[in-house]
Amino acid sequence: MRIHVTRTGGFAGIDRHAEVDTAGLADAHEWQALAEKAMAAGRDTPPIGVPDGFSYTISVDGRTVYCADPRLTEEQRKLITRVLKEGA
């Protein structure tokens, strides 16, 4: 499973993106469960965010959803944080 996260917006307006390929990872099942929950709560179109807030695009194996601060679910926030931290 390939998970790609893009973060846009914020005070400085600096975009950030990262990707994780879970194939072969020991905790791949955890990534998959987290990604499924995060995707289920996402939107098909970019939501209207708040001034200086972050907007996110989450893509998993070709399917893309959108979400934005401050309305992230716990699963979305956790997945975004993990991917941006561990992704290359």
VENSULSUL-V597537 format. One record per residue. N is the residue number from 0. RES is the residue in one letter. SS is DSSP state (@ for helix, = for strand, . for the rest). PSI is psi in radians with two decimals (none if undefined). Layout:
n=N res=RES ss=SS psi=PSI
n=N res=RES ss=SS psi=PSI
//
This chain:
n=0 res=M ss=. psi=2.30
n=1 res=R ss== psi=2.18
n=2 res=I ss== psi=2.13
n=3 res=H ss== psi=2.31
n=4 res=V ss== psi=2.31
n=5 res=T ss== psi=2.29
n=6 res=R ss== psi=2.24
n=7 res=T ss== psi=2.85
n=8 res=G ss== psi=-2.61
n=9 res=G ss=. psi=2.99
n=10 res=F ss=. psi=-0.75
n=11 res=A ss=. psi=-0.26
n=12 res=G ss=. psi=0.47
n=13 res=I ss=. psi=2.14
n=14 res=D ss=. psi=2.59
n=15 res=R ss== psi=2.46
n=16 res=H ss== psi=2.69
n=17 res=A ss== psi=2.80
n=18 res=E ss== psi=2.50
n=19 res=V ss== psi=2.29
n=20 res=D ss== psi=2.00
n=21 res=T ss=. psi=-0.12
n=22 res=A ss=. psi=2.19
n=23 res=G ss=. psi=-0.10
n=24 res=L ss=. psi=2.48
n=25 res=A ss=. psi=-0.54
n=26 res=D ss=. psi=0.53
n=27 res=A ss=@ psi=-0.63
n=28 res=H ss=@ psi=-0.59
n=29 res=E ss=@ psi=-0.76
n=30 res=W ss=@ psi=-0.78
n=31 res=Q ss=@ psi=-0.81
n=32 res=A ss=@ psi=-0.75
n=33 res=L ss=@ psi=-0.77
n=34 res=A ss=@ psi=-0.73
n=35 res=E ss=@ psi=-0.74
n=36 res=K ss=@ psi=-0.72
n=37 res=A ss=@ psi=-0.72
n=38 res=M ss=@ psi=-0.66
n=39 res=A ss=@ psi=-0.52
n=40 res=A ss=. psi=-0.05
n=41 res=G ss=. psi=2.97
n=42 res=R ss== psi=2.72
n=43 res=D ss=. psi=-0.31
n=44 res=T ss=. psi=2.65
n=45 res=P ss=. psi=2.25
n=46 res=P ss=. psi=2.82
n=47 res=I ss=. psi=2.16
n=48 res=G ss=. psi=-2.82
n=49 res=V ss=. psi=2.73
n=50 res=P ss=. psi=2.33
n=51 res=D ss=. psi=0.25
n=52 res=G ss=. psi=2.91
n=53 res=F ss== psi=2.52
n=54 res=S ss== psi=2.58
n=55 res=Y ss== psi=2.52
n=56 res=T ss== psi=2.19
n=57 res=I ss== psi=2.15
n=58 res=S ss== psi=2.29
n=59 res=V ss== psi=2.00
n=60 res=D ss=. psi=0.80
n=61 res=G ss=. psi=-0.18
n=62 res=R ss== psi=2.37
n=63 res=T ss== psi=2.41
n=64 res=V ss== psi=2.88
n=65 res=Y ss== psi=2.64
n=66 res=C ss== psi=2.90
n=67 res=A ss== psi=2.66
n=68 res=D ss=. psi=2.56
n=69 res=P ss=. psi=0.28
n=70 res=R ss=. psi=0.70
n=71 res=L ss=. psi=2.48
n=72 res=T ss=. psi=2.90
n=73 res=E ss=@ psi=-0.72
n=74 res=E ss=@ psi=-0.71
n=75 res=Q ss=@ psi=-0.82
n=76 res=R ss=@ psi=-0.74
n=77 res=K ss=@ psi=-0.77
n=78 res=L ss=@ psi=-0.80
n=79 res=I ss=@ psi=-0.81
n=80 res=T ss=@ psi=-0.79
n=81 res=R ss=@ psi=-0.81
n=82 res=V ss=@ psi=-0.80
n=83 res=L ss=@ psi=-0.50
n=84 res=K ss=@ psi=-0.77
n=85 res=E ss=@ psi=-0.30
n=86 res=G ss=. psi=2.77
n=87 res=A ss=. psi=none
//
